[in-house]
Amino acid sequence: RYNYAYGLAPQVLVPLSERLAATASLVLQRKYYFTGGGLRNGPVWSASAGAKYYYRRDGFVQASYRHAAEGTRAAYLDNVSDGLSAGWYSALPAGFALYAGPGVSRTRYEAAEAAYDERREDTQYTAALNLSREFPASGLSATAGYTYTRNDSNLGLYDYVRRQLTLQASLSF
């Protein structure tokens, strides 16, 4: 176990026309970490706004902007970030669906860590690809996903590439 959070995450989708919708979300949460003696515990919030264009009934493209802030008990962990993302979704034959989307975000930290003379600043590039399948009669859905992340940090310790494969099954009843 690394951390847990409690919060609220309201979302809204407002149709602007038959094919275009505005989207917005707000996340308000309080995070707690099992490591570091509670140093990273604190509030996190984010707000995002975007647009979704339905190019057909079962397919859309979307773009969004997100602003977030994280507060902790140490200034070198406090940060704000801004990001842009895009996405494409399409239903496929036999109940499959495909989603692909890139994103970029910039995170700035409030103070320098003890071992560094400068504040940390990261630019993160992501690309996601998800293939899903619904099984309506049983209420089951399955998803296989791949996410590539490149975190470009001015501090070498936080400069990395991550490749994640996820498999998920959900049951609705």
Buried (B, 14 or more C-beta within 10 A) or exposed (E): EEEEEEEEEEEEEEEEEEEEBEBBBBBBBBBEBEEEEEEBBBBBBBBBBBBBBBEEEEBBBBBBEBBBBBBBEEBBBBBBBEBBBBBBBBBEEEEEBBBBBBBBBBBEBBEBBEEBEEBBBBBBBBEBEBBBBBEEEEEBBBBEBBBBBBBBBEBEEBEEEEEEEEEEEEEEE
